[in-house]
Amino acid sequence: MARLVYHGHSCFCLEDEKYQVVIDPFLSGNPLADVQPADLKPTHILVTHGHDDHLGDALELARSNKALIVAPNELALYCQSKGAEVHAMHIGGSYAFSFGRVKLTPAWHGSAVIRNGEIIYTGCPCGFIVEFAGKYIYHAGDTGLFGDMRLIGDNFQLDFALLPIGDNYVMGPDDAVLAAQMLRAGITIPMHYNTFPIFKQDPEKFVNSLKQVNLEGMIMKPGDFLEF
């Protein structure tokens, strides 16, 4: 039995009896997070880009659990310089890890670590297509709408699509519905909303909009999980 667990903002875990794969572990400082870093024991950590609300607690989790960080090359090298074990990848590439295969997809956004006013650019942001326990999960990362999402939908029979709906920095709900139509996942789950006032959105309205185009959506609250 495997589970997809939501921990708020854009942080999800894929876990079974052997692996815990954490994506974008923004927990400390996240007002909606249901757990803190000490509550997780990841074997692998996937990071879409370097912004604090996605890189989050990745370095602490990697060092304390000897977990492998998987990220775009420049971000991976930054994490390596901070003492983490890493596996560097880049857009379009895929790799078979012990838990399953990961493929990096484009994401229209930025990527930088900001420390003491210094901006350290960390390459291209990404999304992830993760094969885990026989399911395909697409985590879009922070992104705007782009037409090649149709190619993702054409080439992968997605079971879950995790899409940002917060607007301002990422897709808003209307664009996310268009993305969902191109991806055609079994279940579309909104993320990256209501963490801070600038991301205020109504997930019920988004899910109802999906119903209008014959797609299934599901709202996950922090701590909720799906078994598969």
N, C-alpha and C positions, 0 to 999 in steps of 0.2 A: 504494500500500500504506500502510495506517495501523496504528498500534499503540496498545494500552492497556498502560501500564507501571506497575508498582507500586514505590513507594519506601519502604514501611513506614508503620505507623500508619494514617492516613487519606489519605496523599498518593499520588495517581495522576497520570499524564500521558497525555493524548491527543495523539498526534503523527503528522504525515506529513511530506512533503518541504518543506512551506511553513510549517506551524504547530506550535507546541508549547504546548498548553493544560495548565497545571499546576493541580491542585486541592489545596487545603489543604497548602501546602508546609512542613510541619514537618520540617526536616532537621537544622539545628544543634541539638544537645542531644537528638536522637532516637537512642537506642542501637541501633536496628534499621535506620536509614537506610543505603542502599547508596551514596548520593551526597551531595555537599555543594552548597551554593548555586552555587558557581562552575562546577559541572558541568552546570548547566541553562541553557538560553537561551530562556526562555519568550517567546512573543508575547502571551499572555493568562494571567491568574492568577485563578482562581475561589476565593473564600474563603467558607466556610459560616457562620463566626461568629468572634468576636474572641478566643477563648481561645488561649493561647500555643501549644498543641499543634495548632492549625489555622491561625491567622494566621501563625505561625511566621516564616519568612524572606520573607514576601510583599513587605514594603516594600523590603528589600535587592534582591530579584530584580526588582521593578518599576523601581526607580531605575536599576539597573545595566544593564538590558536595554531600557529604555523600553517595558516591557510594561504592558498595561492591566489593572488590577485590577477585577474584576466581583464585587460584593458587595451585600448588603442596604444600603439607603440610609444608615443611621446609621454603619455600619462603613465604607462607601465614603467618607463625608465625613471620618471620622477618618483614613483612609489618605491622602486628598487633603491634609489638614492637615499630613501628614508628607512631602509632596513627591511623592506618587505620582499618576499619571494614572489616573482611575477612570471607571467606568460604574456608576452607582447603579441598583439595581432594588428590587423588593419582592415579597412573597409573592403568587403567582398571576400575576405579570407574566412576559412573555417578550419576547425581543429577538433579531433576526437579526444576528449578528456575521458577520464575513468568513469564519470557519471553519464556521459553522452556528448554529442557533438554541439559545438557553438559556432554560429556564423555571425559575422559583423555586418550590419546594414548601415546605409547612410542615415544621418540625422542632420537636419538643418538647424544649427544652433551655434554655440561657441564653446570653448573649453579653456579654462584657466584656473590656476590656484592663486588666490590673492592672500598674501601674508604681509602684515605691517605696511600696507600701502603698495607693496611690490606686486606686479602682475607677472606671473610665470605662465606663459602659454603652454598648453599641454596637448597640442595637435588637434585633430578632428574629433568631434563628438561622434557617437555611434548609437545604434540600437543593437539588440541581440535577438537572434532566433536560437532558442535553446531546445534541444531534443533531450527530454528527461522522462524516464520510465515509459517510453513509448508514445509520449505526447509532444506536440510542438507548441512552444510558447514564444510569442513575439513581444518583447519589451521594447517599445519604441524609443525610450529615453526621452530627452527633451527635444522636441522637433516641431517644426511647422509641417503643414500638409505638403506632400510632394507626389507627383504622378507615378513614380516608380514603386509606390506601395502596391500598385496593381500587379507588378511583376512578383512581389513577395506573395501576394494572394494566389497568383497563377502557379507558382513553383512550390508552394508549401501548403499542405492541408492543415491550417492552423487550428489548434484546439482552443487556445486562449490568445487574445490580443489585448495587451495592456497599453492603453492610450492616454496621453495627457489631455486634459480638457480645460486647464486653468486660464488660458488666454494670456495676453500681455507678453510673456516670454515664450510661450508655446502655443500649440493649437488651442483654439477655443472650441466649444461644443459643436458648432455648426461644421467646422472643418473636420473635427474628429468623426462626425457621422459620415462625411464623405470618405475619410480614411477607412472607416469600418466597412463601407460598401466595397472598397477596392480589395480589402484584406479578406473579407468573407470568413472570419473565424467562427468557430462554434459558439464561443462566448466572448463578448467584448467587455472589458472591465476598465472603468475610468480611473485615472490616477492624477497626481500632481494638481490637486485642487483643494481649496479651503484650509490649507496649512497656514497661510497668512492672508490678510484681507485682500491683497492685490490679486489673489487666485480664487476669489469667491465665486462659486458656481453651484448650480442645482443639479446634482447627479440624477435625481428622479426624472427631471425634464430631459436629460440626455438619454437615459434608458428608454423613455417613452418615444423619443425621436427615432431611436433604433427600431423600435417595434413598428413604427410607421413605414419602414423600409424592409420589413420582414427579417430583421436581425435580432438575435438574443443578446441582451445586455444584462450585466449583474453588478450591483453595487456591493463592494466589500468594505466593511469598516475595519479599522485597525484591530488586529487579533482574529479576524475572520479567516477561515481556510476552506479550501475545496479539496476533497479527496478524489484520487483517480487511480 
